[in-house]
Amino acid sequence: MSQLWKPGTERPGILDDEEGGVLFCSAPPAAASSSSSAFGYASIEQQRQRLPVYKYRTAILYLVESHSTSIIVGETGSGKTTQIPQYLKEAGWVDGGRIIACTQPRRLAVQTVASRVAEEMGVKLGQEVGYTIRFEDFTNENLSALAAQGVTRIKFLSDGVLLREMMDDPLLSKYSVIMVDEAHERSISTDILLGLLKKIQRRRPELRLIISSATIEAKSMANFFQNSKRRRGVESEGHGMKVEPAILSVEGRGFNVQMFYVAEPVPDYLQAAVSTVLSINEQEPMGDMLVFLTGQDDIDTAVQLLTEEAQKNGKPSSDLMVLPLYSGLSCGDQDLVFSLTPRGKRKVVISTNIADTSLTLEGVVYVVDSGFSKQRFYNPITDIENLVVTPISKASARQRAGRAGRVRPGKCYRLYTEEFYLNEMAADGIPEMQRSNLVSCVIQLKALGIDNILGFDWPSSPSPESMVRALEVLYSLGVVDDDPKLTSPAGFQDPMISKMILASNKLGCSEEIITIAAILSVQSIWVSVRGLKELDEAKLRFAAAEGDHVTFLIMYRGFIQSDKSPKWCHKNFINYQAMKKVIEVREQLRRIAQWLGIALKSSGSDTQVVRRAVTAGFFANACRLEAYSHGGMYKTVRSSQEVYIHPSSVLFRLVQLSSLINILLY
């Protein structure tokens, strides 16, 4: 099975996939019994060969050569994400200057997987193996580079970045194989990408697609890629391959994971998760833990509770090394999660569903699954998008359980009943396409030249109401005309940010608006500390009565005046890494603005024009304060939906103070 197979050479005659293009393989029993006592000390090549996917290398290469689309279902920890791109390179799919692309739905996964593959190949990250995410490009695609080995041949990137590459190269001509990993997450970008890749294959039949996931409805995905215009089983003319998708199931995890359920539903999953961690620490052998919670607030609370417990003298919990993991963390804090656990310590990683897929935390033996995740749900009627804590699906539950059992038999503690899992939990999650605001989705497709949005070939069709609402917003912003066709240049940027920047050109405050746009591009510029009095005081030092956007300007100016000092950031509870990212994004936006002919002007101390520019871009979010509202209630102008200012806003305390005055007066 270790024999390499070059594209175009005679196919090995060891596999038979004539039965509907479906090939199911099961891991030999030896995979489950292999010892891992020396896993951490084995050479990288030995570690690669111990991964379950290694036994299917020839099978994978056979399907990629003989089928235009291959669907690979590999269990969590099988090694499909890191190994398949390497197998393809070894088999010659990068010959002639071609590139292998592997997409991920999450930025953090792109970075960590690329780093791991570069380490395994013994190359410097950013050269032969590189990655690209928004505002960050660690690749070298310069074919005239002095060292041929320095040219990127395996490229990891987010789904959204590959979509943006289609603006310049609609057929993605430099790629020989595109692997869409973790397709089961069904993000908007993933669904758009799948639909576009299907169209590209009709023009580029030599392009190979690999759709990879740990849990996916393989048959439905195969049906989506089945080209109805061709007869089943017919080979593509001139390319000697079958257009019917093939399915390869790589089964078998190295070690068994034992499941535990609660006897009765828990009233507080956060407290139950903390109690479970403490019980595992007291009763179970050494081994790291991974705890799944819903978001940053829950994670910060759990970290605080466990840290306080660990600080109590004489307690077994003093051995705990508690670490958070969510997308808003700085790079340094994220790296701690992947570091080796110190001797005598037990690492406890408290994570969102960012650790469901792609990220492999070696050493995790115990998983605590709250059974919930936080998801965005959009109501096109009210035009309101909410973050809602919802039960996860069975597919997600299996993903979470699969995080354990990598180095030895593991245990998964599910904080919900077995009856709920079997009878009430949905089999799969709702695709993001069917629960999100589609403004950005529509603008992306139109920028790619696809005007018949409703006729686009979606893996899961969005609701017509969401599509109509998105077109209404784009028309009101002037991004599309009466046809509706894209206008220029607003139609080729994020629509609301674009409108805001264009308005700033006329109002003479483009420097301030570009700063605000850059800050809005990062998740949070505050350090992730919850309930700290000093943090609230720091926020008040920058608070402006005009609102959050003017507050951002004050913070940015303070950072620049401090000579971009990390000490200044630390003193003011500002995320230094986030501010560095703001500087980078701002420079890119300035270059784009100059390219569009926007004059870079500052309004000085005039904040009124700044607020007018912000309103020009985000007028669809306008709300009206209700008279005599003790709770600071607003109603949206468009749909009269009741809304309130978020506690994180600098205006929140002002509204509270105003409500208190109203109560005293009336």
Phi and psi in degrees as a GROMACS rama.xvg file:
@    title "Ramachandran Plot"
@    xaxis  label "Phi"
@    yaxis  label "Psi"
@TYPE xy
-86.0068  -3.01287  SER-2
-64.6196  132.46  GLN-3
-84.4429  153.442  LEU-4
-134.109  112.322  TRP-5
-77.0691  140.878  LYS-6
-59.0794  135.508  PRO-7
92.6491  -16.2501  GLY-8
-83.7956  174.327  THR-9
-63.1939  134.057  GLU-10
-74.7954  140.645  ARG-11
-66.4728  138.541  PRO-12
-94.3697  45.7  GLY-13
-105.778  -8.06397  ILE-14
-123.485  150.261  LEU-15
-130.018  107.417  ASP-16
-119.626  31.4695  ASP-17
-76.8945  -12.3323  GLU-18
-84.0939  79.7119  GLU-19
71.0963  16.6489  GLY-20
70.598  20.7216  GLY-21
-114.084  130.312  VAL-22
-130.322  116.885  LEU-23
-111.236  128.755  PHE-24
-122.927  148.906  CYS-25
-121.955  144.548  SER-26
-68.0374  138.533  ALA-27
-59.5314  151.418  PRO-28
-55.9828  -26.8556  PRO-29
-60.7409  -25.771  ALA-30
-64.0198  -34.4093  ALA-31
-79.0067  -21.7001  ALA-32
-101.538  -0.4222  SER-33
-64.2901  139.167  SER-34
-78.0413  142.884  SER-35
-122.48  17.6099  SER-36
-61.0818  -27.9161  SER-37
-110.566  20.0452  ALA-38
-56.7802  -44.8133  PHE-39
-69.259  -18.2808  GLY-40
-106.533  -2.15617  TYR-41
-74.4867  157.952  ALA-42
-66.5375  161.415  SER-43
-60.9965  -39.1969  ILE-44
-64.4604  -38.3899  GLU-45
-66.2134  -39.516  GLN-46
-62.654  -41.1314  GLN-47
-61.4684  -41.9933  ARG-48
-72.1659  -19.0584  GLN-49
-83.709  -12.8938  ARG-50
-69.7976  141.214  LEU-51
-55.9888  -33.7451  PRO-52
-68.6791  -19.9246  VAL-53
-60.0311  -34.4334  TYR-54
-71.1133  -8.01775  LYS-55
-116.111  18.5281  TYR-56
-59.5792  -49.0425  ARG-57
-64.2001  -38.7054  THR-58
-62.0044  -42.2074  ALA-59
-64.6612  -46.065  ILE-60
-64.6381  -35.2929  LEU-61
-62.9389  -46.3568  TYR-62
-67.9574  -38.9676  LEU-63
-63.7912  -37.6871  VAL-64
-71.8174  -36.174  GLU-65
-99.4807  -10.1496  SER-66
-129.637  141.731  HIS-67
-69.617  -31.0191  SER-68
-131.317  129.441  THR-69
-121.633  132.37  SER-70
-110.007  116.337  ILE-71
-112.537  116.997  ILE-72
-103.699  107.354  VAL-73
-124.017  133.536  GLY-74
-64.5823  157.418  GLU-75
-54.0744  131.848  THR-76
85.1354  5.64056  GLY-77
-73.6464  -18.6413  SER-78
93.9928  10.3099  GLY-79
-62.8847  -37.3258  LYS-80
-66.8552  -43.3957  THR-81
-86.3501  -28.3792  THR-82
-90.8781  -39.9766  GLN-83
-58.9104  -45.1888  ILE-84
-59.0064  -35.5296  PRO-85
-69.249  -39.9911  GLN-86
-59.1665  -42.621  TYR-87
-64.4932  -40.7062  LEU-88
-64.5303  -44.853  LYS-89
-62.3842  -28.3348  GLU-90
-87.4157  -0.0889532  ALA-91
100.715  12.2414  GLY-92
-78.11  -0.488612  TRP-93
-107.303  2.58151  VAL-94
-63.1257  148.489  ASP-95
76.4598  20.2287  GLY-96
82.4592  11.6137  GLY-97
-78.879  164.299  ARG-98
-127.44  142.949  ILE-99
-100.27  126.645  ILE-100
-108.251  141.248  ALA-101
-133.959  116.221  CYS-102
-96.3489  150.306  THR-103
-131.91  148.098  GLN-104
-77.3846  -13.1893  PRO-105
-124.729  141.677  ARG-106
-62.3058  -44.3608  ARG-107
-62.027  -38.7016  LEU-108
-63.7477  -39.8235  ALA-109
-57.8849  -47.032  VAL-110
-67.2521  -46.7834  GLN-111
-70.617  -39.6031  THR-112
-66.3979  -42.1486  VAL-113
-62.4149  -41.0195  ALA-114
-62.8393  -41.2803  SER-115
-65.9981  -43.6847  ARG-116
-66.0992  -40.4543  VAL-117
-61.3323  -39.986  ALA-118
-64.2692  -44.1391  GLU-119
-64.9978  -34.5266  GLU-120
-86.0519  -7.5838  MET-121
69.2773  34.8002  GLY-122
-122.675  163.828  VAL-123
-80.4636  131.838  LYS-124
-61.7994  131.109  LEU-125
105.095  -7.76353  GLY-126
-108.517  -102.421  GLN-127
-64.2104  -31.9423  GLU-128
-118.445  125.518  VAL-129
-141.487  177.489  GLY-130
-145.797  155.485  TYR-131
-137.45  124.938  THR-132
-128.133  177.695  ILE-133
-59.4081  127.296  ARG-134
65.6587  17.7564  PHE-135
-150.527  117.876  GLU-136
-127.593  109.08  ASP-137
-111.55  61.2799  PHE-138
-135.47  163.651  THR-139
-135.168  96.9662  ASN-140
-105.92  19.8019  GLU-141
-79.5523  104.771  ASN-142
-67.4985  -15.7989  LEU-143
-92.637  14.2261  SER-144
-59.0537  145.996  ALA-145
-61.8996  -40.8001  LEU-146
-101.498  115.469  ALA-147
-60.56  -32.326  ALA-148
-68.3427  -15.703  GLN-149
-82.9222  -8.20006  GLY-150
-79.2787  134.307  VAL-151
-65.9853  126.889  THR-152
-116.66  -29.5852  ARG-153
-116.711  119.744  ILE-154
-122.785  120.623  LYS-155
-98.84  136.862  PHE-156
-156.732  159.586  LEU-157
-76.9582  159.181  SER-158
-57.1091  -41.9909  ASP-159
-64.1952  -36.5461  GLY-160
-65.6525  -41.5759  VAL-161
-63.9337  -35.8608  LEU-162
-62.4272  -40.7013  LEU-163
-67.8241  -30.4463  ARG-164
-64.6498  -26.7299  GLU-165
-66.4247  -20.4907  MET-166
-60.4206  -40.7119  MET-167
-90.701  -29.5558  ASP-168
-136.682  83.273  ASP-169
-56.9018  -27.7936  PRO-170
-99.1782  4.09383  LEU-171
47.9529  51.6486  LEU-172
-66.8132  -21.2878  SER-173
-80.9224  -8.37065  LYS-174
-98.8296  134.994  TYR-175
-93.6651  -36.9932  SER-176
-136.012  134.756  VAL-177
-121.152  120.331  ILE-178
-105.976  117.724  MET-179
-96.5965  102.958  VAL-180
-92.8543  154.851  ASP-181
54.1006  44.2094  GLU-182
-65.3088  -19.7246  ALA-183
-67.0922  -19.0486  HIS-184
-68.0298  -25.1922  GLU-185
52.5815  48.6421  ARG-186
-70.0741  165.157  SER-187
-57.7705  -46.3358  ILE-188
-61.9094  -37.7138  SER-189
-64.4614  -44.9027  THR-190
-66.0923  -41.2076  ASP-191
-62.0469  -44.5193  ILE-192
-60.9988  -43.6582  LEU-193
-61.7662  -43.1  LEU-194
-63.8489  -40.1461  GLY-195
-72.18  -38.3753  LEU-196
-63.2462  -35.3635  LEU-197
-62.7993  -39.413  LYS-198
-68.6107  -40.6254  LYS-199
-62.6382  -38.2056  ILE-200
-60.1323  -29.175  GLN-201
-67.8367  -29.9041  ARG-202
-91.9516  -27.1265  ARG-203
-125.553  75.9427  ARG-204
-63.3881  -16.9366  PRO-205
-79.3299  -13.3066  GLU-206
-70.0541  129.174  LEU-207
-99.8911  136.341  ARG-208
-115.646  138.714  LEU-209
-123.302  119.961  ILE-210
-103.985  116.204  ILE-211
-122.959  142.024  SER-212
-167.094  160.269  SER-213
-83.2286  -34.7552  ALA-214
-137.709  116.347  THR-215
-156.056  148.98  ILE-216
-78.3761  90.6504  GLU-217
-61.4364  -40.8343  ALA-218
-64.534  -43.197  LYS-219
-67.3024  -36.6705  SER-220
-67.7749  -38.0506  MET-221
-64.3707  -39.8186  ALA-222
-63.5843  -35.7561  ASN-223
-63.934  -40.4755  PHE-224
-87.2022  -4.88865  PHE-225
-69.876  118.044  GLN-226
-78.4248  108.3  ASN-227
-67.7957  -17.3131  SER-228
-77.2721  -10.0192  LYS-229
-115.203  148.518  ARG-230
-71.969  138.729  ARG-231
-54.2945  133.514  ARG-232
84.1629  -5.98521  GLY-233
-77.8296  139.174  VAL-234
-82.5226  146.674  GLU-235
-64.5733  130.378  SER-236
-62.0271  129.521  GLU-237
79.782  -2.6886  GLY-238
-124.109  -6.74485  HIS-239
59.6705  34.7194  GLY-240
-136.005  160.875  MET-241
-90.5132  135.816  LYS-242
-82.13  -15.2554  VAL-243
-74.2174  128.176  GLU-244
-62.9428  145.538  PRO-245
-107.463  151.886  ALA-246
-121.489  128.553  ILE-247
-121.529  122.543  LEU-248
-106.961  113.434  SER-249
-96.9438  100.533  VAL-250
-102.824  158.468  GLU-251
103.706  113.349  GLY-252
-95.9957  151.809  ARG-253
-58.8347  -38.8524  GLY-254
-138.353  149.877  PHE-255
-72.1576  145.343  ASN-256
-117.958  119.429  VAL-257
-86.8572  133.54  GLN-258
-97.5406  140.957  MET-259
-129.991  137.321  PHE-260
-121.235  157.881  TYR-261
-79.4349  151.384  VAL-262
-74.3011  -36.4327  ALA-263
-131.056  152.253  GLU-264
-56.5705  138.966  PRO-265
-87.5285  138.192  VAL-266
-74.2806  -25.9615  PRO-267
-140.156  101.167  ASP-268
-66.7224  -28.2335  TYR-269
-67.1069  -49.0464  LEU-270
-66.3776  -36.4346  GLN-271
-64.7416  -37.0579  ALA-272
-65.6248  -43.3444  ALA-273
-62.9937  -45.0317  VAL-274
-62.6909  -39.3555  SER-275
-64.8556  -41.0827  THR-276
-60.3391  -45.0482  VAL-277
-64.7568  -38.8856  LEU-278
-66.335  -42.7722  SER-279
-60.8204  -41.886  ILE-280
-64.1214  -34.0579  ASN-281
-82.256  -30.2927  GLU-282
-111.645  -19.8534  GLN-283
-106.702  154.235  GLU-284
-60.8625  165.386  PRO-285
-59.4682  147.332  MET-286
159.846  142.728  GLY-287
-72.5532  158.38  ASP-288
-119.973  148.935  MET-289
-127.504  121.162  LEU-290
-113.91  128.336  VAL-291
-101.084  117.373  PHE-292
-121.546  -173.541  LEU-293
-92.5026  -34.8087  THR-294
-165.873  -175.977  GLY-295
-60.5084  -41.1522  GLN-296
-61.4751  -47.8656  ASP-297
-62.1166  -42.3787  ASP-298
-65.1998  -45.3122  ILE-299
-61.3881  -38.9621  ASP-300
-65.3911  -45.2436  THR-301
-64.2604  -41.5713  ALA-302
-61.55  -41.8342  VAL-303
-64.0998  -44.6725  GLN-304
-63.9081  -43.6139  LEU-305
-70.8809  -36.5328  LEU-306
-65.3932  -42.2031  THR-307
-62.4105  -39.6176  GLU-308
-65.5064  -38.0643  GLU-309
-69.1464  -24.4691  ALA-310
-82.6096  -8.84244  GLN-311
-73.4205  127.762  LYS-312
-64.9439  141.331  ASN-313
80.2743  3.52884  GLY-314
-95.1094  142.03  LYS-315
-59.4247  -26.2237  PRO-316
-68.978  -7.02522  SER-317
-66.7359  -13.2979  SER-318
-82.4076  -6.52037  ASP-319
-77.6065  137.295  LEU-320
-115.491  97.1244  MET-321
-93.413  124.863  VAL-322
-132.519  135.134  LEU-323
-85.4759  159.69  PRO-324
-149.995  111.489  LEU-325
-155.663  167.291  TYR-326
-66.8596  -23.6589  SER-327
-80.3774  -4.69055  GLY-328
-69.8656  153.051  LEU-329
-69.1236  161.369  SER-330
-59.7502  -39.2078  CYS-331
-62.8099  -42.5582  GLY-332
-68.6017  -35.2005  ASP-333
-67.1589  -37.1708  GLN-334
-64.5579  -29.3093  ASP-335
-59.7557  -32.8957  LEU-336
-63.1349  -33.1071  VAL-337
-93.6134  -1.74822  PHE-338
-75.1018  160.339  SER-339
-67.4879  141.987  LEU-340
-74.5923  127.376  THR-341
-59.9659  150.058  PRO-342
-59.4248  135.097  ARG-343
83.7899  0.106731  GLY-344
-112.742  157.118  LYS-345
-121.716  117.212  ARG-346
-77.7863  133.966  LYS-347
-123.515  110.059  VAL-348
-98.7084  120.555  VAL-349
-102.23  114.796  ILE-350
-132.234  157.573  SER-351
-82.3736  -169.895  THR-352
-73.9381  9.55892  ASN-353
-62.2987  -24.9701  ILE-354
-94.1817  5.80792  ALA-355
-60.8875  -43.0027  ASP-356
-133.812  159.242  THR-357
68.4897  -46.3961  SER-358
-78.845  122.855  LEU-359
-110.668  118.661  THR-360
-103.381  98.129  LEU-361
-62.5469  140.356  GLU-362
100.043  -11.8225  GLY-363
-73.1368  122.46  VAL-364
-114.329  -27.2675  VAL-365
-123.091  132.027  TYR-366
-118.038  132.719  VAL-367
-113.563  115.685  VAL-368
-109.437  114.008  ASP-369
-69.5557  -22.6568  SER-370
85.8544  6.44126  GLY-371
-129.643  158.036  PHE-372
-146.742  162.619  SER-373
-103.927  125.638  LYS-374
-133.08  153.541  GLN-375
-86.1375  134.799  ARG-376
-130.165  128.669  PHE-377
-110.562  133.056  TYR-378
-106.711  106.345  ASN-379
-67.1341  -19.9218  PRO-380
-73.0834  -48.0279  ILE-381
-88.8201  -11.7087  THR-382
60.1446  37.227  ASP-383
-119.279  133.614  ILE-384
-112.076  127.069  GLU-385
-120.115  149.319  ASN-386
-92.1877  117.465  LEU-387
-121.681  134.005  VAL-388
-81.1732  118.474  VAL-389
-130.867  155.959  THR-390
-63.7168  145.088  PRO-391
-78.6684  172.578  ILE-392
-93.1246  168.598  SER-393
-62.2648  -37.7229  LYS-394
-61.1331  -43.0072  ALA-395
-67.5912  -37.0262  SER-396
-62.6936  -39.9948  ALA-397
-66.6764  -37.5407  ARG-398
-60.8586  -45.6679  GLN-399
-63.9641  -43.9205  ARG-400
-61.3174  -33.7385  ALA-401
-67.5713  -11.2769  GLY-402
-69.6421  -23.1237  ARG-403
-90.0911  168.584  ALA-404
75.8515  24.9679  GLY-405
-82.624  -36.5657  ARG-406
-109.978  -18.5035  VAL-407
-165.191  170.814  ARG-408
-50.7578  133.668  PRO-409
-116.263  177.848  GLY-410
-136.395  139.004  LYS-411
-119.579  122.281  CYS-412
-103.713  107.488  TYR-413
-94.925  124.236  ARG-414
-87.5284  42.528  LEU-415
-149.569  163.872  TYR-416
-79.0672  157.191  THR-417
-66.0572  -33.7774  GLU-418
-62.3909  -41.2694  GLU-419
-63.4473  -42.1885  PHE-420
-62.876  -43.3994  TYR-421
-76.9167  -38.9254  LEU-422
-108  -24.3719  ASN-423
-116.876  -25.6167  GLU-424
-73.5626  132.809  MET-425
-65.6048  149.248  ALA-426
-67.1604  -42.0077  ALA-427
-135.925  157.626  ASP-428
-76.3099  166.015  GLY-429
-80.3485  126.101  ILE-430
-56.4144  142.534  PRO-431
-57.859  -30.6829  GLU-432
-57.8027  -29.8646  MET-433
-96.7233  6.57861  GLN-434
-141.797  24.85  ARG-435
-133.079  160.292  SER-436
-68.6746  128.38  ASN-437
-103.224  16.8533  LEU-438
-59.1532  -50.611  VAL-439
-65.7245  -34.8263  SER-440
-63.0384  -46.4421  CYS-441
-65.2362  -42.6489  VAL-442
-65.4497  -34.638  ILE-443
-64.1937  -47.0249  GLN-444
-65.3865  -41.3902  LEU-445
-67.0271  -35.9769  LYS-446
-65.3505  -24.4237  ALA-447
-88.7082  5.1158  LEU-448
88.7985  13.5678  GLY-449
-101.483  101.405  ILE-450
-90.1115  -29.8894  ASP-451
-84.0827  76.8663  ASN-452
-64.1317  -43.2435  ILE-453
-67.5345  -23.3016  LEU-454
-93.865  3.97029  GLY-455
-66.4813  145.531  PHE-456
-82.9088  94.0011  ASP-457
-92.3333  144.05  TRP-458
-62.0582  -36.5859  PRO-459
-141.158  117.259  SER-460
-69.5096  135.338  SER-461
-75.8047  167.279  PRO-462
-74.2822  143.199  SER-463
-59.4692  -32.9809  PRO-464
-61.7063  -41.5084  GLU-465
-66.5983  -37.5392  SER-466
-66.2655  -44.4546  MET-467
-62.946  -43.5906  VAL-468
-61.7856  -40.9585  ARG-469
-62.969  -42.5611  ALA-470
-65.6458  -35.7233  LEU-471
-61.4571  -46.3282  GLU-472
-63.5384  -44.908  VAL-473
-64.7643  -35.7449  LEU-474
-68.6111  -41.3487  TYR-475
-67.4505  -27.5483  SER-476
-81.863  -9.15582  LEU-477
79.7215  15.9861  GLY-478
-80.3137  -32.4561  VAL-479
-122.771  154.142  VAL-480
-99.0974  -161.753  ASP-481
-69.038  -17.3558  ASP-482
-68.5881  -46.965  ASP-483
-99.3692  120.782  PRO-484
-112.967  157.625  LYS-485
-67.0037  138.089  LEU-486
-91.4797  171.547  THR-487
-135.461  140.274  SER-488
-95.9126  -5.08758  PRO-489
-59.9341  -30.188  ALA-490
-69.031  -9.93515  GLY-491
-109.297  18.7962  PHE-492
-128.931  171.887  GLN-493
-55.5316  122.049  ASP-494
-57.9229  -45.733  PRO-495
-76.9755  -40.6536  MET-496
-63.132  -40.5039  ILE-497
-60.4881  -48.0091  SER-498
-61.7837  -39.0315  LYS-499
-62.679  -44.3226  MET-500
-68.3212  -41.4193  ILE-501
-64.2476  -38.3047  LEU-502
-65.7386  -34.5117  ALA-503
-65.7803  -25.7804  SER-504
-64.2606  -41.7645  ASN-505
-75.6636  -30.3703  LYS-506
-89.5828  -7.60596  LEU-507
75.2276  36.0866  GLY-508
-138.316  35.2017  CYS-509
-64.7583  -34.4321  SER-510
-61.5965  -44.1966  GLU-511
-68.2442  -41.8285  GLU-512
-68.8557  -36.6547  ILE-513
-64.5496  -37.3165  ILE-514
-62.0261  -46.0373  THR-515
-62.5499  -42.4832  ILE-516
-61.7397  -39.3011  ALA-517
-66.0013  -41.0309  ALA-518
-67.4182  -36.1576  ILE-519
-67.4525  -17.1566  LEU-520
-80.3595  -16.3751  SER-521
-100.266  154.496  VAL-522
-68.7092  -43.9292  GLN-523
-160.026  139.004  SER-524
-101  1.06184  ILE-525
-95.3961  149.828  TRP-526
-67.6208  151.95  VAL-527
-87.7107  75.4959  SER-528
-125.316  124.692  VAL-529
-102.774  136.54  ARG-530
72.7265  13.9147  GLY-531
-87.8653  125.512  LEU-532
-60.9746  -39.8887  LYS-533
-62.7745  -32.3472  GLU-534
-66.7286  -44.1048  LEU-535
-61.4306  -38.982  ASP-536
-66.646  -37.567  GLU-537
-64.2874  -40.8137  ALA-538
-62.7387  -37.7642  LYS-539
-66.7642  -28.4883  LEU-540
-64.497  -27.9499  ARG-541
-103.099  -9.2798  PHE-542
-61.4704  134.014  ALA-543
-117.21  139.615  ALA-544
-63.49  -21.4162  ALA-545
-73.6497  -13.9438  GLU-546
122.227  -173.348  GLY-547
-67.4665  -37.0301  ASP-548
-66.1867  -41.3529  HIS-549
-69.2246  -34.6224  VAL-550
-60.2749  -40.8469  THR-551
-58.8094  -40.4436  PHE-552
-62.8051  -42.5476  LEU-553
-62.9158  -42.9686  ILE-554
-63.1883  -44.9303  MET-555
-62.6087  -43.1944  TYR-556
-63.3745  -37.9137  ARG-557
-64.0196  -39.0479  GLY-558
-64.3601  -43.2124  PHE-559
-66.1175  -42.4823  ILE-560
-65.3909  -25.9513  GLN-561
-81.3516  6.80453  SER-562
62.7729  38.2158  ASP-563
55.8977  46.456  LYS-564
-81.1404  127.648  SER-565
-62.3807  -34.4179  PRO-566
-64.2651  -40.2315  LYS-567
-60.9456  -43.2002  TRP-568
-61.9125  -45.3385  CYS-569
-61.3788  -42.2008  HIS-570
-63.2316  -35.0701  LYS-571
-102.271  12.2599  ASN-572
58.0753  38.9785  PHE-573
-107.985  137.564  ILE-574
-72.8571  109.142  ASN-575
-62.834  -42.1712  TYR-576
-63.137  -37.6222  GLN-577
-65.3108  -39.5565  ALA-578
-68.315  -35.0706  MET-579
-62.2752  -39.5737  LYS-580
-66.1482  -37.4137  LYS-581
-59.7924  -42.4654  VAL-582
-60.5021  -44.9837  ILE-583
-63.9873  -45.5828  GLU-584
-65.7336  -39.5043  VAL-585
-61.3629  -41.4292  ARG-586
-63.9055  -39.2093  GLU-587
-65.8787  -41.3643  GLN-588
-65.9984  -35.8274  LEU-589
-63.4729  -41.2313  ARG-590
-65.3595  -40.5478  ARG-591
-64.308  -43.0702  ILE-592
-61.4971  -42.8327  ALA-593
-64.7392  -38.3773  GLN-594
-63.2942  -33.1918  TRP-595
-82.6819  -2.53139  LEU-596
83.5084  19.1744  GLY-597
-83.3127  126.852  ILE-598
-74.746  128.484  ALA-599
-86.6632  101.687  LEU-600
-125.529  153.646  LYS-601
-112.415  141.545  SER-602
-89.951  0.00576807  SER-603
66.1796  -122.002  GLY-604
-94.8493  2.65872  SER-605
-81.0108  98.3789  ASP-606
-85.9669  -13.5497  THR-607
-64.7874  -42.167  GLN-608
-68.7215  -31.2471  VAL-609
-62.9361  -44.9457  VAL-610
-67.4954  -33.1058  ARG-611
-65.4665  -39.0162  ARG-612
-67.2609  -41.6251  ALA-613
-61.1675  -42.3796  VAL-614
-64.6741  -35.446  THR-615
-60.7767  -33.8503  ALA-616
-86.0115  -34.3425  GLY-617
-116.036  29.9663  PHE-618
-62.9113  -24.5437  PHE-619
-64.8964  -17.7245  ALA-620
-95.494  11.4841  ASN-621
-64.0078  139.53  ALA-622
-132.796  157.818  CYS-623
-118.766  129.187  ARG-624
-69.2855  128.865  LEU-625
-76.4035  133.919  GLU-626
-64.5407  142  ALA-627
57.3063  30.8649  TYR-628
-87.799  109.68  SER-629
-70.231  -25.355  HIS-630
-97.4981  10.0802  GLY-631
67.6773  42.0033  GLY-632
-83.2978  137.684  MET-633
-116.072  163.512  TYR-634
-129.144  134.849  LYS-635
-65.5979  142.645  THR-636
-66.6428  -36.4878  VAL-637
-76.9469  -39.2345  ARG-638
-130.367  4.76486  SER-639
57.1088  32.1467  SER-640
-79.3579  133.756  GLN-641
-72.7836  128.625  GLU-642
-139.501  161.471  VAL-643
-133.866  155.367  TYR-644
-71.3809  135.494  ILE-645
-70.0797  143.793  HIS-646
-57.7053  -23.2066  PRO-647
-76.4759  -12.673  SER-648
-76.841  146.707  SER-649
-67.7577  -18.8273  VAL-650
-81.9348  -9.10669  LEU-651
-61.4242  -46.0666  PHE-652
-69.025  -33.3674  ARG-653
-63.9707  -38.8718  LEU-654
-67.1204  -40.8635  VAL-655
-60.5159  -43.2151  GLN-656
-64.7479  -41.5356  LEU-657
-63.7004  -39.3543  SER-658
-65.0766  -38.7179  SER-659
-64.1966  -40.1528  LEU-660
-64.151  -40.9456  ILE-661
-61.9099  -40.5085  ASN-662
-62.7855  -43.1549  ILE-663
-66.7639  -35.4141  LEU-664
-79.2866  -31.7649  LEU-665
